[in-house]
């Protein structure tokens, strides 16, 4: 899997995590979605990694992805930021996986 952040997304993400310790996860969140195939991708800042997390080296640092959820993601991903919508976007060459992706700080 390859993940690339656009310059704007990297700048916005850096501002969100400035001064905080933790790991950035590309989380395929299924809570409240009803079924595993109806999940929503989001960026999480977490204190600790789970046993199932796999490190993906990006052009700006590491992002962690749950191995068991990789099947729901494309092989080549881009994380962008939309100024107009004021949110992150997860896309691949074939599709938008989440055009309004959230950033959630789960650290304590």
C-alpha positions in Angstrom: 0.0 0.0 0.0 1.2 3.5 -0.8 -0.1 6.7 0.8 0.8 10.2 -0.4 -0.2 13.4 1.3 -0.6 16.6 -0.8 1.4 19.6 0.4 -1.8 21.2 1.7 -2.9 18.1 3.6 0.6 17.7 5.1 0.6 21.3 6.2 -2.9 21.1 7.8 -2.2 17.8 9.5 1.1 19.1 10.9 -0.8 22.0 12.4 -3.3 19.7 14.0 -0.7 17.5 15.7 1.8 20.2 16.6 3.1 19.7 20.1 1.3 16.4 20.6 2.7 13.0 21.0 1.0 10.1 19.2 0.6 8.1 16.0 -1.5 9.0 13.0 -3.9 6.2 11.9 -5.9 5.9 8.8 -8.8 4.3 10.6 -11.5 2.4 8.7 -14.2 3.1 11.3 -17.2 0.7 11.3 -18.8 1.8 14.6 -22.4 2.7 14.0 -22.3 1.8 10.3 -24.2 -1.4 10.7 -21.8 -3.7 8.8 -18.1 -4.1 8.1 -18.4 -3.2 4.5 -20.1 0.1 5.3 -17.2 1.7 7.2 -15.9 5.2 6.9 -12.2 6.2 6.7 -11.0 8.9 9.1 -7.7 10.1 10.4 -7.1 9.5 14.1 -4.3 10.7 16.4 -3.9 7.9 19.0 -1.6 7.4 22.0 -0.9 3.8 21.3 -0.9 1.4 18.4 -2.9 -1.8 18.2 -1.4 -5.2 17.5 -3.1 -5.2 14.1 -1.6 -1.8 12.9 0.9 -1.7 10.1 3.2 1.2 9.4 3.0 2.8 6.0 5.8 5.2 5.1 4.4 8.3 3.3 6.1 11.3 1.8 5.8 13.1 5.1 6.1 10.5 7.8 4.4 7.3 8.9 0.7 6.5 9.0 -0.7 3.3 10.5 -3.4 1.2 9.0 -5.2 -1.8 10.5 -4.0 -4.9 8.5 -7.5 -6.5 8.7 -9.1 -3.4 7.2 -6.7 -2.9 4.3 -9.0 -4.9 2.1 -11.4 -1.9 2.1 -8.8 0.5 0.9 -7.1 0.9 -2.5 -3.4 0.1 -3.1 -2.5 3.7 -4.0 -4.1 6.4 -1.8 -3.8 10.2 -1.6 -4.8 12.3 1.4 -5.7 15.8 0.3 -7.3 18.7 2.0 -10.3 20.7 0.7 -10.2 24.4 1.7 -13.8 24.8 0.5 -15.2 22.0 2.6 -12.5 22.4 5.4 -11.8 18.7 5.6 -9.4 16.0 4.5 -10.1 13.8 1.5 -9.1 10.2 0.8 -8.9 9.3 -2.8 -7.3 6.9 -5.2 -6.8 7.0 -8.9 -10.2 5.3 -9.3 -12.4 6.9 -6.7 -13.0 9.1 -3.7 -13.0 6.8 -0.7 -14.1 9.7 1.6 -14.4 13.2 0.2 -15.1 14.6 3.7 -12.7 12.7 5.9 -12.5 13.8 9.6 -9.5 14.2 11.8 -10.2 13.0 15.4 -7.7 13.5 18.3 -8.1 10.3 20.4 -5.1 11.2 22.7 -5.6 11.8 26.4 
